Amino acid sequence: MTLTHTAILTDLKNKIFHPIYLLEGEEPYYIDLISNYIENNILPESERAFNQTILYGKDTTAVEIRQRALNYPMFSNYQVLMVKEAQLLKKWEALENYVLKPVKSTILVICYKYENFDKRTRVGKAIRDNGVLMTTKKLFENQVPQWIHEFLKEKNYNIQPEAAALVVEYVGNELSKVSNELEKLMLNVSHKKDITAEDVETNIGISKEYNVFELNKALAIKDVTKANRIVYNLSANARANPFALTLGSLYSYFSKVYLLQQSGFKNDADIASLLRLSPYVIKEYKTAVKNFSAIKIQQIFSLLHDYDLRSKGVNDTGAKEGALLTELVFKILH
């Protein structure tokens, strides 16, 4: 049976337990959410020493999982058997017979992160048909602001749309990272319930003026002075701003600019859907489309490739990363 994370949590809180849970998929946040709840709430602390076992995919086998699952709890109604990093265990055949006839007093939780369990296999089909299945998918960046709004609403906070978009711009679409930053943000703005863009800029932990996101914006409007100032500060703090990550950000940014340019879209809603971005940042991309021709963007892609190789020692005379970034930005702007 397939259930959402919300339905599973509701059942767990109502003491409705199932013998087998397969938590799988691209987005680890919900897998951690469910597994942490089970680990910390199903059994009283006094019962966990004898009745709660954590195994890891790289260190266990399907045979061991089966043997432990067949055990009965001691002085408890249930035993919890959790397999973390289950995607690292490749041979599951030995678990098939157990899945077909599980022990009712065992709660087996399989945490299969970043990918899906192969349901074409016999054991995969058996788990799907006899257990509870939760499959997670990565959210696109344009979906994350709404997720942020709902996350904060549950905790009695409101966030302005521009502020939510800024969180995504700074942190990305990894929900575990986003939720961690939001928890810190709530601690720092506990005196207020309406979170603004200024709150995000102040508390997320990224320099408001000198970061790769501001560099992208400066390049979009061809602000040479600001771009050079940002490059200088990024280079001065190279450890916190790895050249490889800066290159990756530039490539991602200009890929979106190029995609927008080739699409010919004019409507902001269509553009937001195409680029999978919040509507609040679309204006910036439209400006970049006007300032960079298709030929120039193709040249930028070539530059990014060349400087990636140079940073790895290919065709380079030993220039430091700061010097490479300075050269690269100069060539992008001229």
Sequence and secondary structure as in RCSB ss.txt:
>XXXX:A:sequence
MTLTHTAILTDLKNKIFHPIYLLEGEEPYYIDLISNYIENNILPESERAFNQTILYGKDTTAVEIRQRALNYPMF
SNYQVLMVKEAQLLKKWEALENYVLKPVKSTILVICYKYENFDKRTRVGKAIRDNGVLMTTKKLFENQVPQWIHE
FLKEKNYNIQPEAAALVVEYVGNELSKVSNELEKLMLNVSHKKDITAEDVETNIGISKEYNVFELNKALAIKDVT
KANRIVYNLSANARANPFALTLGSLYSYFSKVYLLQQSGFKNDADIASLLRLSPYVIKEYKTAVKNFSAIKIQQI
FSLLHDYDLRSKGVNDTGAKEGALLTELVFKILH
>XXXX:A:secstr
 B  HHHHHHHHHTT   SEEEEEES HHHHHHHHHHHHHHSS HHHHHHHEEEEETTT  HHHHHHHHTS  SS
SS EEEEEETGGG    GGGHHHHHS  TTEEEEEEEESB   TTSHHHHHHHHHSEEEEE    GGGHHHHHHH
HHHTTT EE HHHHHHHHHHH S HHHHHHHHHHHHHHTTT SEE HHHHHHHSSS SSSSHHHHHHHHHTT HH
HHHHHHHHHHHTGGGS HHHHHHHHHHHHHHHHHHHHH    HHHHHHHHT  GGGHHHHHHHHHHS HHHHHHH
HHHHHHHHHHHTTTT     HHHHHHHHHHHHH 
